Amino acid sequence: MASVRLEGVRKIYQDGGQVAVHGVDLVVADGEFVVLVGPSGCGKSTTLRMIAGLESITAGRLYIGDRLVNDVPPKDRDIAMVFQNYALYPHMTVRENLAFALKLRKLSASEIERRVRKAADTLGLDEVLDRKPRHLSGGQRQRVAVGRAIVREPAVFLFDEPLSNLDAKLRVQTRREIAKLHRDLDATMIYVTHDQVEAMTLGDRIAVMNAGHVQQVDTPLVLYDRPANRFVAGFIGSPAMNFVDGEIGDTNGVTGGGRRAFVASGHSLVVPIASGLAQVAPGRRVVMGIRPEDLTVAPASSGDSLGAGSTSVVVAARIDLIEPLGNETLIHATVGSQSMTARSVARELPGVGANVTLAIDTAKTHWFDGESGDRIASGFS
């Protein structure tokens, strides 16, 4: 196996001068599983294709191991790529599909058989080796595509949205198989997806991309707990984080004489500021973020407070939509002019149109600059 290192890697398409990737710096350690995630058009697949050698690099340096590979053809980079399209040969059996690339490399028959058997055992394909692709399920076809990469025994595995064509149940199953494969092979893997659930469950680290820029690279839980900016905060987590625009004022209004606070646009919500915001100048535009699980339906009798020692503030809201999911219920509500989503485990809830009281756990809030979107602080720490 080998590490992968990108130093200021850029991609500019000459027809129109479109910058697809802006100076990516990223190090994938030997044996690490790194996921590139982001919305469509963010540059994640282009970055993967540059690593594979399928796209030229406009600027910057790309290393696989200690070797600079900017001008090395794909076949000589010691990588194997699994695409969204299975691209299996329909007239060949599974065994023949797995062995095809090895035959082109003129390996011995015994070595080809050893590698095919090893891949089949790893992926549970032993019973279908003599079937053709049309007789396989979607999950089996995807495993054959992964098997073709395994038999090559590459230094680096590249996955380009390999689960997009599978239904929800098969995606979960195949996701588990890819995670197990990484553990078994201890392989260097780079995986592209737009699905943040896939990213969170598979990656040792995740690189979040937007508009050709890497926004943040870290472990899944750090991205969730300490997003670097508003984009990462809104992209990682499902349902998405709630955002409330406002400014630093005080509890008696923006220019009053009360305790310093975050005052939402329209004064629909006032939240005492976190200690991390103590140096933020009054009148500065900020954005409060709160995840749905930290926004709960409070008892109707709670009034403006949940009692001594509580870090929560309560606000009046109107329920717009209820989504019962069995293990939890999502509540979409309006607070003043703000739309917010809360997560609840309660089965008995007021109906649509009802007025409720929502409790915001201010110890779990996230704060972002109103202009740049960069993180300022979180909670009371």
C-alpha positions as a printed NumPy array, in Angstrom:
array([[  0.   ,   0.   ,   0.   ],
       [  0.995,   3.65 ,  -0.242],
       [  0.145,   7.142,   0.892],
       [ -1.34 ,   9.794,  -1.418],
       [ -0.311,  13.456,  -1.198],
       [ -1.837,  16.401,  -3.056],
       [  0.025,  19.706,  -2.934],
       [ -1.84 ,  22.7  ,  -4.332],
       [ -3.564,  20.566,  -6.971],
       [ -5.702,  22.61 ,  -9.374],
       [ -7.871,  21.792, -12.371],
       [ -8.835,  24.447, -14.914],
       [-10.794,  23.457, -17.995],
       [ -9.434,  25.362, -20.965],
       [-12.791,  25.719, -22.731],
       [-14.092,  28.738, -20.845],
       [-11.421,  28.792, -18.158],
       [-13.637,  27.141, -15.545],
       [-11.748,  26.396, -12.311],
       [-13.068,  23.027, -11.138],
       [-10.598,  22.455,  -8.298],
       [ -8.81 ,  25.225,  -6.398],
       [ -5.441,  24.28 ,  -4.905],
       [ -6.288,  21.134,  -2.926],
       [ -3.825,  20.177,  -0.177],
       [ -4.534,  16.726,   1.225],
       [ -2.511,  13.855,   2.687],
       [ -3.982,  10.343,   2.81 ],
       [ -1.852,   8.134,   5.033],
       [ -0.862,   4.587,   4.126],
       [ -3.826,   2.342,   5.007],
       [ -6.213,   5.241,   5.681],
       [ -9.804,   5.491,   4.424],
       [-10.539,   9.081,   3.363],
       [-13.879,  10.195,   1.94 ],
       [-14.336,  13.207,  -0.351],
       [-17.853,  14.497,   0.163],
       [-19.817,  17.464,  -1.092],
       [-22.708,  18.524,  -3.328],
       [-22.816,  17.898,  -7.072],
       [-20.266,  20.03 ,  -8.927],
       [-18.024,  20.609,  -5.901],
       [-14.953,  19.035,  -7.56 ],
       [-14.727,  15.778,  -5.6  ],
       [-14.95 ,  13.432,  -8.605],
       [-12.566,  15.638, -10.592],
       [-10.07 ,  15.408,  -7.725],
       [-10.408,  11.611,  -7.676],
       [ -9.968,  11.421, -11.442],
       [ -6.775,  13.488, -11.193],
       [ -5.455,  10.997,  -8.63 ],
       [ -6.357,   8.183, -11.032],
       [ -4.733,   9.949, -13.988],
       [ -8.002,  10.228, -15.913],
       [ -7.855,  14.04 , -15.707],
       [ -4.71 ,  16.09 , -16.253],
       [ -3.45 ,  18.322, -13.447],
       [ -3.302,  22.008, -14.318],
       [ -1.07 ,  22.968, -11.393],
       [  0.323,  21.459,  -8.213],
       [  1.936,  18.117,  -7.409],
       [  0.487,  14.671,  -6.824],
       [  2.452,  11.92 ,  -5.085],
       [  1.563,   8.252,  -4.651],
       [  3.999,   6.99 ,  -2.072],
       [  7.187,   8.969,  -2.671],
       [  6.722,   9.087,  -6.452],
       [  5.585,  12.216,  -8.283],
       [  2.906,  10.962, -10.688],
       [  1.643,  14.119, -12.436],
       [  2.691,  12.788, -15.824],
       [  2.507,   9.054, -15.104],
       [ -0.196,   7.249, -17.14 ],
       [ -3.075,   5.624, -15.181],
       [ -1.908,   2.054, -15.853],
       [  1.45 ,   2.791, -14.22 ],
       [  0.144,   4.479, -11.059],
       [ -0.588,   1.214,  -9.194],
       [ -4.174,   2.228,  -8.476],
       [ -7.52 ,   0.477,  -9.009],
       [-10.77 ,   2.365,  -9.475],
       [-14.368,   1.312,  -8.862],
       [-16.927,   3.374, -10.769],
       [-20.605,   4.141, -10.242],
       [-21.252,   2.135, -13.422],
       [-20.264,  -1.499, -12.802],
       [-18.838,  -1.787, -16.376],
       [-18.814,  -5.599, -16.327],
       [-18.323,  -7.573, -19.533],
       [-21.801,  -9.074, -20.126],
       [-20.541, -12.048, -22.169],
       [-18.069, -13.134, -19.477],
       [-18.683, -15.043, -16.262],
       [-17.808, -13.547, -12.897],
       [-14.595, -15.587, -12.887],
       [-13.66 , -14.28 , -16.326],
       [-14.476, -10.691, -15.364],
       [-12.233, -10.957, -12.324],
       [ -9.407, -12.551, -14.267],
       [ -9.503, -10.374, -17.388],
       [ -7.09 ,  -7.621, -16.316],
       [ -4.687, -10.206, -14.904],
       [ -4.589, -12.066, -18.212],
       [ -3.724,  -8.818, -19.985],
       [ -0.791,  -8.471, -17.604],
       [  0.264, -12.021, -18.604],
       [  0.308, -13.408, -15.073],
       [  0.57 , -17.16 , -14.691],
       [ -2.594, -19.263, -14.576],
       [ -1.86 , -20.322, -10.984],
       [ -1.376, -16.707,  -9.842],
       [ -4.592, -15.616, -11.576],
       [ -6.509, -18.46 ,  -9.913],
       [ -5.051, -17.55 ,  -6.494],
       [ -6.074, -13.897,  -6.797],
       [ -9.539, -14.673,  -8.157],
       [-10.179, -17.169,  -5.345],
       [ -8.953, -14.71 ,  -2.717],
       [-11.215, -11.933,  -4.032],
       [-14.194, -14.296,  -4.277],
       [-13.667, -15.47 ,  -0.691],
       [-13.323, -11.907,   0.573],
       [-16.502, -10.71 ,  -1.167],
       [-18.636, -13.839,  -0.862],
       [-18.724, -14.516,  -4.603],
       [-17.713, -18.182,  -4.551],
       [-21.185, -19.442,  -5.471],
       [-21.605, -17.105,  -8.466],
       [-18.185, -17.414, -10.142],
       [-19.689, -19.226, -13.127],
       [-22.668, -16.892, -13.594],
       [-22.843, -14.008, -16.044],
       [-23.688, -10.449, -14.903],
       [-27.311, -10.628, -16.115],
       [-27.935, -13.4  , -13.567],
       [-26.645, -11.328, -10.637],
       [-28.367,  -8.876,  -8.312],
       [-27.269,  -5.244,  -8.214],
       [-25.326,  -5.855,  -4.995],
       [-23.533,  -8.857,  -6.484],
       [-22.594,  -6.889,  -9.6  ],
       [-21.143,  -4.137,  -7.425],
       [-19.119,  -6.72 ,  -5.491],
       [-17.744,  -8.107,  -8.756],
       [-16.692,  -4.572,  -9.725],
       [-14.918,  -4.263,  -6.352],
       [-13.405,  -7.717,  -6.883],
       [-11.829,  -6.61 , -10.165],
       [-10.029,  -3.927,  -8.187],
       [ -8.957,  -6.325,  -5.423],
       [ -7.341,  -8.875,  -7.771],
       [ -4.968,  -6.231,  -9.059],
       [ -3.566,  -5.819,  -5.507],
       [ -3.006,  -2.077,  -6.043],
       [ -1.304,   0.432,  -3.78 ],
       [ -4.443,   2.611,  -3.668],
       [ -8.167,   1.913,  -4.145],
       [-10.335,   4.692,  -5.596],
       [-14.148,   4.594,  -5.355],
       [-16.302,   7.023,  -7.374],
       [-19.845,   6.948,  -5.907],
       [-19.995,   3.143,  -6.169],
       [-23.338,   2.756,  -4.331],
       [-25.43 ,   5.312,  -6.206],
       [-27.181,   2.704,  -8.369],
       [-28.255,   0.528,  -5.435],
       [-31.509,   0.709,  -3.494],
       [-31.474,   1.818,   0.151],
       [-31.191,  -1.669,   1.674],
       [-28.395,  -2.731,  -0.674],
       [-26.515,   0.518,  -0.037],
       [-26.42 ,  -0.225,   3.687],
       [-25.325,  -3.821,   3.086],
       [-22.633,  -2.926,   0.547],
       [-21.418,  -0.084,   2.756],
       [-20.772,  -2.616,   5.52 ],
       [-18.923,  -4.852,   3.06 ],
       [-16.652,  -2.001,   1.915],
       [-15.889,  -1.086,   5.54 ],
       [-15.034,  -4.724,   6.31 ],
       [-12.931,  -4.897,   3.151],
       [-10.878,  -1.94 ,   4.336],
       [-10.291,  -3.587,   7.708],
       [ -9.337,  -6.917,   6.123],
       [ -6.993,  -5.464,   3.497],
       [ -5.654,  -2.565,   5.592],
       [ -5.682,  -0.737,   2.267],
       [ -5.372,   2.925,   1.322],
       [ -8.804,   3.951,   0.065],
       [-10.176,   7.229,  -1.276],
       [-13.94 ,   7.283,  -1.663],
       [-16.137,   9.906,  -3.338],
       [-19.792,  10.382,  -2.44 ],
       [-22.428,  13.104,  -2.136],
       [-24.114,  11.124,   0.679],
       [-22.944,  12.425,   4.043],
       [-24.255,   9.29 ,   5.815],
       [-21.885,   7.171,   3.696],
       [-19.093,   9.593,   4.487],
       [-19.732,   9.545,   8.25 ],
       [-19.962,   5.753,   8.49 ],
       [-17.046,   4.83 ,   6.213],
       [-14.301,   7.408,   6.557],
       [-11.406,   7.496,   9.008],
       [-11.352,  11.135,   7.923],
       [-13.617,  13.181,   5.675],
       [-12.679,  16.015,   3.322],
       [-15.707,  18.268,   2.813],
       [-15.613,  20.098,  -0.527],
       [-17.634,  22.969,  -1.968],
       [-17.152,  24.921,  -5.191],
       [-13.742,  23.344,  -5.803],
       [-12.382,  24.155,  -2.335],
       [-11.7  ,  21.815,   0.585],
       [-13.659,  23.338,   3.465],
       [-12.47 ,  21.062,   6.28 ],
       [-10.661,  17.745,   6.734],
       [-11.155,  15.836,   9.979],
       [-12.695,  12.798,  11.638],
       [-16.468,  12.373,  11.303],
       [-17.259,  13.34 ,  14.898],
       [-15.029,  16.429,  14.873],
       [-16.759,  17.6  ,  11.693],
       [-20.107,  17.063,  13.416],
       [-19.172,  18.663,  16.74 ],
       [-16.853,  21.447,  15.552],
       [-17.619,  22.393,  11.93 ],
       [-15.172,  24.964,  10.586],
       [-17.844,  27.048,   8.88 ],
       [-21.533,  27.307,   8.14 ],
       [-21.289,  25.202,   4.979],
       [-19.762,  22.209,   6.778],
       [-22.233,  22.603,   9.643],
       [-25.172,  22.512,   7.241],
       [-23.85 ,  19.694,   5.076],
       [-22.812,  17.258,   7.818],
       [-25.768,  15.934,   9.799],
       [-29.259,  14.774,   8.874],
       [-31.601,  16.54 ,   9.311],
       [-29.452,  19.586,   8.674],
       [-28.483,  22.043,  11.379],
       [-30.91 ,  24.926,  11.999],
       [-29.504,  28.396,  11.307],
       [-30.831,  31.659,  12.732],
       [-29.548,  35.01 ,  11.465],
       [-29.171,  37.878,  13.922],
       [-26.66 ,  40.094,  15.679],
       [-25.036,  40.663,  19.03 ],
       [-27.265,  42.892,  21.164],
       [-28.683,  42.431,  24.647],
       [-31.699,  40.947,  26.381],
       [-33.597,  44.231,  26.21 ],
       [-33.09 ,  44.593,  22.45 ],
       [-30.176,  45.474,  20.259],
       [-29.524,  48.857,  21.896],
       [-30.999,  48.33 ,  25.374],
       [-29.234,  47.93 ,  28.68 ],
       [-29.699,  44.259,  29.51 ],
       [-27.31 ,  41.333,  29.463],
       [-25.463,  40.793,  26.171],
       [-27.26 ,  38.332,  23.941],
       [-27.815,  37.083,  20.451],
       [-30.898,  38.781,  19.04 ],
       [-32.481,  37.09 ,  16.037],
       [-33.725,  39.105,  13.081],
       [-37.147,  40.499,  13.967],
       [-36.422,  39.978,  17.694],
       [-38.219,  36.596,  17.46 ],
       [-35.525,  34.951,  19.569],
       [-33.079,  36.188,  22.223],
       [-30.308,  33.862,  23.453],
       [-27.681,  34.731,  26.102],
       [-24.301,  34.673,  24.395],
       [-21.69 ,  31.964,  24.864],
       [-18.432,  32.898,  26.585],
       [-16.687,  32.4  ,  23.24 ],
       [-18.636,  35.391,  21.907],
       [-17.6  ,  37.72 ,  24.729],
       [-15.185,  39.632,  22.489],
       [-17.635,  39.998,  19.604],
       [-18.59 ,  43.641,  19.167],
       [-22.248,  44.619,  19.676],
       [-24.082,  45.033,  16.392],
       [-21.973,  42.438,  14.582],
       [-23.959,  40.068,  12.373],
       [-23.707,  36.449,  13.511],
       [-25.512,  33.181,  12.806],
       [-26.601,  30.773,  15.516],
       [-26.636,  27.076,  14.613],
       [-28.504,  24.428,  16.578],
       [-28.878,  20.778,  15.627],
       [-32.391,  19.268,  15.645],
       [-31.551,  16.91 ,  18.526],
       [-30.639,  19.94 ,  20.672],
       [-34.012,  21.594,  19.999],
       [-36.803,  19.854,  21.902],
       [-40.476,  20.291,  22.72 ],
       [-40.643,  21.7  ,  26.263],
       [-43.521,  21.359,  28.732],
       [-46.198,  23.969,  28.064],
       [-45.866,  25.189,  31.669],
       [-42.182,  26.016,  31.344],
       [-42.785,  29.685,  30.509],
       [-39.539,  31.544,  29.799],
       [-37.317,  29.227,  31.817],
       [-36.699,  25.542,  32.494],
       [-35.488,  26.184,  36.023],
       [-32.233,  26.829,  37.854],
       [-29.171,  25.158,  36.386],
       [-30.687,  24.71 ,  32.948],
       [-28.691,  25.905,  29.948],
       [-31.808,  26.013,  27.769],
       [-33.987,  28.906,  26.68 ],
       [-37.558,  28.431,  25.533],
       [-39.401,  30.037,  22.635],
       [-42.95 ,  29.932,  21.327],
       [-43.429,  28.099,  18.037],
       [-46.118,  26.819,  15.689],
       [-45.952,  23.293,  14.266],
       [-45.964,  23.24 ,  10.447],
       [-45.24 ,  19.563,   9.731],
       [-44.722,  16.35 ,  11.675],
       [-42.684,  13.462,  10.233],
       [-43.065,  10.265,  12.304],
       [-40.15 ,   7.922,  11.573],
       [-40.859,   5.248,  14.171],
       [-37.8  ,   5.557,  16.39 ],
       [-38.061,   9.344,  16.319],
       [-40.253,  12.169,  15.086],
       [-39.13 ,  15.257,  13.21 ],
       [-41.041,  18.43 ,  13.998],
       [-40.878,  21.337,  11.555],
       [-41.976,  24.551,  13.246],
       [-41.963,  28.324,  12.81 ],
       [-40.398,  30.564,  15.462],
       [-41.294,  34.139,  14.574],
       [-40.112,  34.33 ,  10.965],
       [-37.642,  31.432,  11.358],
       [-38.254,  27.845,  10.199],
       [-36.678,  25.262,  12.515],
       [-36.558,  21.465,  12.797],
       [-36.609,  19.598,  16.107],
       [-36.066,  15.898,  16.769],
       [-38.202,  14.13 ,  19.384],
       [-38.557,  10.556,  20.637],
       [-42.041,  11.255,  21.995],
       [-44.95 ,   9.466,  20.308],
       [-47.685,  11.781,  21.605],
       [-47.268,  15.256,  20.156],
       [-49.572,  18.18 ,  19.363],
       [-50.917,  18.265,  15.813],
       [-50.033,  20.458,  12.851],
       [-50.964,  24.083,  13.51 ],
       [-50.654,  23.735,  17.289],
       [-48.688,  26.219,  19.351],
       [-45.821,  24.658,  21.32 ],
       [-42.837,  25.678,  23.385],
       [-39.389,  24.719,  22.073],
       [-36.312,  24.497,  24.286],
       [-32.932,  25.426,  22.779],
       [-29.951,  23.9  ,  24.571],
       [-27.606,  26.882,  24.441],
       [-24.694,  24.71 ,  25.594],
       [-24.953,  22.96 ,  22.222],
       [-25.172,  26.051,  20.01 ],
       [-22.714,  26.839,  17.208],
       [-21.85 ,  30.4  ,  16.193],
       [-20.7  ,  31.631,  12.805],
       [-19.694,  35.006,  11.407],
       [-22.575,  36.576,   9.505],
       [-20.345,  37.697,   6.625],
       [-17.703,  34.999,   6.098],
       [-19.607,  32.042,   7.577],
       [-16.493,  31.019,   9.553],
       [-16.879,  29.439,  12.976],
       [-16.661,  31.791,  15.968],
       [-17.511,  29.655,  18.984],
       [-19.778,  26.963,  20.387],
       [-21.867,  26.628,  23.531],
       [-20.53 ,  28.088,  26.754],
       [-17.004,  26.754,  26.276]])
